[in-house]
Structures are given as C-alpha cells and as structure tokens.
C-alpha cells in the first residue's frame, strides 16, 4: 500500500519537448541552477570583469610623445607619470573632497535618520521616505543646473545674503584661497554643496535602517543606569549605528570619487579624477594615463570596502 502511495505521488513523464525539459530540470536541480545563474555570471565575468582587466592592462602601456600612438609594451612609465606633482594633486584633491562630503553628509543625515527611526510613525514615516526619495526621482542634470543658478553671483543665494545685509560675509568667504572664487558656482564650496545635496539620500537611508534595529530598551536602560544623553550616544547609540554610517559612506564616498559632471558644471578650473579621465581619453588621447587614473578609485574603494566589511557595514545595506 505504501509503495502504491509513493508511486502515486511521483508524476508521470509529461509529453512534449517542454514537458521533458521541465522534468529533466526538476530531477537535476544543479543543472537548473547553472541555467539560471549562467547568463548573469557570464555577463559579470566577461563584460564587467573583462572590461576592468582590459582597463588595467591599458594602464601598463604608454603613449609615444613623438607620434602620439600607444606603445604596446609593458612599462610602469604611465604610473610614474600618474605620480607627478600635477596628477598627484588631482588625486589628493578628489580624495579630500570625497572624504569631506562623506563626513558632512553623515553629520547632517544622522539627526534626520534618528528622528525618522525613533519618532516618525504612520503617515509621517511615509512623508519622510517621500522627502528623502523625491530628489532622486528628478533628473540628475536638472538638479545640478538648478544649483548652478542658485549659487551664481546673480542667483537667489546672493540675493538672500544681500537682503540680510550679510553680503560681506559671503564675499569674505569667497576671498579665501582654495575654497573661494568669483562666485559660489565656480568654487570648491559650491562643488561641495552640490555633492552633499545630491548624495544625501544615500547616506540617510542606511543610517535610518541601522537605527531602526537598535532596541529602544537599550537607550532606556542607559538612562536608568544614570547615563547622560552624551554618554548614551557615545557608548550605545553610535556604536550600534556605525555599520549604517559606514554603509552610507560607501555610497557617498565612491560616488563623489568618480563623479565628473558636478565638478565640470559647478566648480573651478582645477580637475578631479573623473575630469582627468575624460580629458585624457578624449582631448589628449592618452588612453594609458586615463586608465591609470581610473585604477586609483578602484584601489581606494577596494581598500575601503574591505574595511567596511570588517566593520559589518554590509549588514545595514
């Protein structure tokens, strides 16, 4: 009887090509897994990793100064050129900007994320998500050009400083070396402001997700044990929210590191890595040096992701 029941639970082979293929995949799940994962793995291995390998290979070639043609011989001359004073200044400038944008984004995003995680309920949480996500739904270029108009010398920000009789403060800030300029729209300050605005949602959401996983009774217990708000933040809240902060910093730091459109539209004449890559592979035609420049953010982000993984940042993504 049991044998008949067991036999009855096994479906008979279905007719037709589709049925036979379905039965074969059901009986051989490893084949089904290979069929499902094969195309994306091939795409990742050939298109993505293959292009990165080709890029890395190009960086070990050099450009002939006389003919302007690529010399396909293995050399480290391009990397020596990359470490020249002018090019190394571009790397340092880009990394400092990315680090500054990441730091200030975290400082601004934390209280917003904390309020959303602890106090926003029901429709107010929906309003929070709408407010954070709404800037991401608009055009990237439209946002940048809108900020270009806002930060211009004839823009609304200068008008507001004038109405508040604080134009002297704005002029004094713009007179500062390196961070100043003729107006905010052609200065590092303007570039910084636009970077923070554009990438802010990528910092808020991971921090908010990390803070929602912090049990409320831990904060209450800290208060019951006599901990001040500063001690509770330093010893309880911040360590538990740190993976979310690091996760958000992965986005803000990497996106700032590789962006070339914002510095091109809102910025000074000093180049960032993305602009240098665009200029070298386009105007100058120096593909090896452009490839060497692109290796820099890959190496930096590789080290950064390794450290972030050790801190548990991927648990907050």
C-alpha positions in Angstrom: 0.0 0.0 0.0 2.8 2.4 0.9 4.6 1.5 -2.4 1.4 2.4 -4.3 1.1 5.7 -2.4 4.7 6.5 -3.1 4.4 5.7 -6.7 1.2 7.8 -7.0 3.0 10.8 -5.6 5.5 10.7 -8.5 4.1 12.4 -11.5 4.4 10.6 -14.8 6.6 12.0 -17.5 4.9 14.7 -19.4 4.7 14.5 -23.2 6.3 17.1 -25.5 9.7 18.8 -25.6 8.7 21.4 -22.9 7.5 18.8 -20.6 10.6 16.6 -21.0 12.8 19.7 -20.3 10.8 20.6 -17.3 11.0 17.0 -15.9 14.8 17.0 -16.5 15.4 20.2 -14.7 13.2 19.1 -11.8 15.2 15.9 -11.4 18.6 17.7 -11.8 18.4 20.9 -9.7 22.1 21.6 -10.2 21.5 21.9 -14.0 18.6 24.3 -13.3 20.9 26.4 -11.0 23.5 26.5 -13.7 20.9 27.6 -16.3 19.6 30.4 -14.1 22.9 31.7 -12.9 24.9 31.1 -16.1 23.9 34.2 -18.1 24.5 36.8 -15.2 27.7 35.1 -14.2 29.0 35.2 -17.8 27.9 38.8 -18.1 29.7 39.7 -14.8 32.8 37.7 -15.8 33.2 38.7 -19.4 31.7 42.2 -19.7 32.3 43.6 -16.2 35.5 41.9 -15.0 36.8 41.6 -18.6 36.5 45.3 -19.1 38.2 46.0 -15.8 41.0 43.7 -16.8 41.4 45.4 -20.2 41.4 48.8 -18.4 44.1 47.6 -16.0 46.1 46.2 -18.9 45.9 49.5 -20.8 47.4 51.3 -17.8 50.7 49.3 -18.2 51.2 50.7 -21.8 52.5 54.2 -22.6 52.0 56.9 -25.1 54.7 57.8 -27.6 55.5 61.5 -27.1 56.5 62.0 -30.8 53.8 60.1 -32.7 51.0 60.2 -30.1 50.4 56.5 -30.6 50.1 53.9 -27.9 53.2 51.8 -27.3 52.0 48.3 -26.5 55.0 47.3 -24.4 54.8 46.6 -20.7 56.0 49.6 -18.7 55.5 51.5 -15.5 56.2 54.8 -17.1 52.5 55.7 -17.1 52.3 55.2 -13.3 55.4 57.3 -12.8 53.6 60.0 -14.9 50.5 59.5 -12.7 52.5 60.3 -9.6 53.9 63.5 -11.0 53.1 66.6 -9.0 50.2 67.8 -11.2 48.5 64.4 -11.4 49.1 63.6 -7.8 47.5 66.9 -6.9 44.3 65.8 -8.7 44.2 62.6 -6.8 44.6 64.3 -3.4 42.1 66.9 -4.3 39.5 64.3 -5.3 40.0 62.1 -2.2 39.8 65.1 0.2 36.6 66.3 -1.5 35.1 62.8 -1.2 36.1 62.5 2.4 34.7 65.9 3.3 31.4 65.3 1.5 31.1 61.9 3.3 31.8 63.4 6.7 29.4 66.3 6.4 26.7 64.1 4.8 26.9 61.8 7.9 26.7 64.8 10.3 23.6 66.1 8.5 22.0 62.7 7.9 22.3 61.3 11.4 19.7 63.5 13.2 17.3 63.2 10.2 17.6 59.4 10.2 17.3 59.3 14.0 14.1 61.2 14.0 12.7 59.0 11.3 13.7 55.8 13.1 12.5 56.8 16.6 9.6 59.2 16.2 8.2 59.1 12.7 5.1 56.9 12.7 2.4 56.1 10.2 1.8 58.8 7.6 4.8 60.8 8.9 7.1 58.0 8.0 5.7 57.9 4.5 6.3 61.7 4.3 9.9 61.1 5.5 10.5 58.5 2.7 8.9 60.7 0.2 11.0 63.7 1.2 14.2 61.6 1.1 13.5 59.8 -2.2 11.9 62.7 -4.1 15.2 64.3 -5.1 16.3 61.0 -6.6 13.3 61.0 -9.0 14.3 64.2 -10.7 16.8 64.5 -13.5 20.5 64.5 -12.3 21.5 67.2 -14.8 18.4 69.3 -13.9 19.4 69.3 -10.2 22.9 70.3 -11.0 22.0 73.2 -13.3 19.4 74.3 -10.8 22.1 74.6 -8.2 24.3 76.4 -10.8 21.6 79.1 -10.9 21.1 79.2 -7.2 24.9 79.6 -6.5 25.6 82.1 -9.3 26.6 85.6 -8.5 23.1 86.8 -9.7 21.4 83.9 -8.0 18.9 83.7 -5.2 21.5 82.9 -2.6 23.4 86.1 -3.2 20.1 88.0 -3.2 19.3 86.5 0.2 22.7 87.5 1.6 22.1 91.0 0.3 18.7 91.3 1.8 20.0 90.1 5.2 23.0 92.6 4.9 25.4 89.6 5.1 26.9 90.1 1.7 30.2 91.0 3.4 30.2 87.5 4.9 29.8 85.8 1.6 32.4 88.0 -0.1 34.8 87.2 2.8 34.3 83.5 2.3 34.8 83.7 -1.4 38.0 85.6 -0.8 39.5 82.7 1.0 42.2 80.8 -1.0 41.4 77.3 -2.5 37.8 77.1 -1.3 36.7 80.6 -2.7 36.3 82.0 -6.1 34.4 84.7 -8.2 31.1 83.1 -7.0 29.9 80.0 -5.3 29.1 78.5 -8.7 32.8 78.4 -9.7 34.3 77.4 -6.3 35.1 74.3 -4.3 32.4 75.4 -1.8 29.8 75.3 -4.5 31.0 71.9 -5.7 30.9 70.6 -2.1 27.3 71.9 -1.5 26.0 70.2 -4.7 27.8 66.9 -3.9 26.2 66.9 -0.4 22.8 67.7 -1.7 22.8 65.1 -4.5 24.3 62.2 -2.4 22.5 62.9 0.9 19.7 60.3 0.4 22.3 57.6 0.0 23.6 58.4 3.5 20.2 58.9 5.2 18.6 55.6 4.3 21.3 53.2 5.5 21.7 55.1 8.8 17.9 55.1 9.3 17.8 51.3 8.6 20.6 50.7 11.2 18.9 52.9 13.8 15.6 51.1 13.5 17.4 47.9 14.5 18.6 49.5 17.8 16.3 48.2 20.6 14.6 51.1 22.4 15.1 49.4 25.8 18.9 49.8 25.4 18.6 53.5 25.4 16.1 53.4 28.3 18.4 51.1 30.2 21.3 53.6 29.7 19.2 56.4 31.1 18.1 54.2 34.0 21.7 53.5 34.9 22.5 57.2 35.1 24.0 57.7 31.7 23.8 61.2 30.3 22.5 61.7 26.7 26.1 62.3 25.6 27.2 59.0 27.2 24.2 57.1 25.7 25.1 58.4 22.3 28.8 57.7 22.6 28.6 54.3 24.2 25.3 52.8 23.0 23.7 54.6 20.0 26.7 55.5 17.9 28.4 52.0 18.0 25.2 50.3 17.0 24.5 52.8 14.2 28.1 52.8 13.0 27.6 50.0 10.4 24.8 52.1 8.8 27.1 55.1 8.7 29.8 53.2 7.1 27.3 51.7 4.6 26.1 55.2 3.7 29.7 56.4 3.4 30.4 53.7 0.8 27.8 55.3 -1.5 28.7 59.0 -0.8 32.5 58.4 -0.9 32.5 56.3 -4.1 30.0 58.4 -6.0 31.9 61.6 -5.2 35.2 59.9 -6.0 34.2 59.0 -9.6 31.8 61.9 -10.5 33.0 64.3 -13.1 29.7 66.1 -14.1 29.3 68.1 -10.9 32.8 69.5 -10.9 32.5 70.2 -14.6 29.3 72.3 -14.2 29.7 73.7 -10.6 33.4 74.0 -9.9 36.7 75.7 -10.6 39.3 75.0 -13.3 41.1 72.5 -11.1 40.4 69.0 -12.2 39.1 66.0 -10.3 39.8 62.3 -11.2 36.7 61.9 -13.3 37.5 65.1 -15.3 41.1 64.0 -15.8 40.0 60.6 -17.2 37.6 62.4 -19.5 40.2 64.8 -20.7 43.0 62.2 -21.1 40.9 59.7 -23.1 39.1 62.4 -25.1 41.0 65.6 -25.8 44.6 64.4 -25.1 44.1 60.9 -26.4 46.3 59.4 -23.7 44.4 56.2 -23.1 47.1 54.6 -20.8 47.1 57.6 -18.5 43.3 57.7 -18.4 43.3 54.0 -17.5 45.9 54.6 -14.8 43.7 57.4 -13.3 40.7 55.0 -13.2 42.7 52.4 -11.3 43.1 54.9 -8.4 39.5 54.9 -7.3 39.2 51.2 -7.9 42.1 50.6 -5.5 40.8 53.1 -3.0 37.3 51.7 -3.0 38.7 48.1 -2.8 40.5 49.0 0.5 37.5 51.0 1.7 35.1 48.1 1.1 37.4 45.7 2.8 37.5 47.8 5.9 33.7 48.4 5.7 33.1 44.7 5.5 35.2 44.1 8.7 33.0 46.7 10.4 29.8 44.9 9.4 28.6 47.7 7.1 27.0 45.3 4.6 24.6 44.2 7.3 23.0 47.7 7.1 22.5 47.7 3.3 
